[in-house]
Amino acid sequence: MKKIHRTLSLFTVAAMCTALLCSCGAVPDSSQTDSSSKAATTTTADTTADTTTTGEASSTASAPDSSVSDSSSAVTDDTKTNGITPAMWKVTSPEGNTMVMLGSFHALKDECYPLPEAVTNAYNKADILAVECDITSTSEDGEYMKNLMKQMLYNDNTKLSQHISEEAYSALQTYLGYWGMDISALEVYRPWAVSSTLDTLLIQDSDFDTEKGLDNFLLTTAHADGKEIYEVESVDFQMNMLINFSDDIYDLMFRSYEGETKESQKQALEDLYTAWKSGDIETFLEEDNEEELAGYTEEDKKIAEDYNNQMLYDRNKNMTKAAEDLMSQGKNVFYVVGAAHYAGEGGIIDLLEKDGYTAERVQY
């Protein structure tokens, strides 16, 4: 059984939400927030965010070595890297068509660049870059952003405290206190905007940068190179999902901040980043033990299952189908979506293998 996992709560549209929230004053400058919060028990933090970048990947790297080692059954690359080895696979269809698939972490640090040569080689060889969605034009669309801003607010004269439980409201109030924020500043915002605010606070106060998210770093490079971009989902799909999660889902999410502090969330973010750097994607979906689930009622468990299905498993099925369709057409694609989508039973790799595809981990 898995709890409601905030590790999955940021979409590729998170940067757009960040810009929107900051522009309307929902998120204060991180330099003005209280930085004296105490450390506490580490738990899962919101970590996966995609955004547009201003970086530049190498577009002159040599083509990747597509040979498969007889001894390791893996795609090999002899080039030494900077120590970043994100999970990447060479996938082969039953018909013999291939695709390179990479797990992304949507907010990264300067130390991740330049990217490992195995990654830039895979990008350079591909004719098409497939990503969850491309926000590079939408984020600059003033009308789109204006309409999105309207959806942040209640339009029925209600407020946040009328849509979530006292327990959730109290947990939020305490957690926001570690950031030097009063919950009253967020009373007019709908739960999705409040959740995005919490994510934004965490990223802004760290040395992670949503503008260096891996897939969107590649997106910016692809636009500059004139490379074809394929959207597995879309900005509208992701925004609609984020906006339309039930109050029950957000209530459970907010209650999960009980006992959390600024420092505990930052540490959890670091832990997941460390796992991503080494390609340890299973860490993203570790099962929760009975002690962690002790506070969950049967109704809570149903809500968590609904959330995880919408956020992860249903999307995994659609992402798998998109990959299979592209391979069946013989497309030369570099496929980059969030790392959590590849992990475990019901993940993209598992679903592909059940459909008769083979997946070989790239060795750096």
Secondary structure, 3 states (H helix, E strand, C coil): CCCCCHHHCCCCCHHHHHHHHHHCCCCCCHHHCCCCCCCCCCCCCCCCCCCCCCCCCCCCCCCCCCCECCCCCCEECCCCCCCCCCCEEEEECCCCCEEEEEEECCCECHHHCCCCHHHHHHHHHCCEEEECCCCCCHHHCHHHHHHHHHHHECCCCCCHHHCCCHHHHHHHHHHHHCCCCCHHHHCCECHHHHHHHHHHHHHHCCCCEHHHCHHHHHHHHHHHHCCEEEECCCHHHHHHHHHHCCHHHHHHHHHCCCCCCHHHHHHHHHHHHHHHHCCCHHHHHCCCCHHHHCCCCHHHHHHHHHHHHHHHHHHHHHHHHHHHHHHHCCCCEEEEEEHHHHCCCCCHHHHHHHCCCEEEECEC
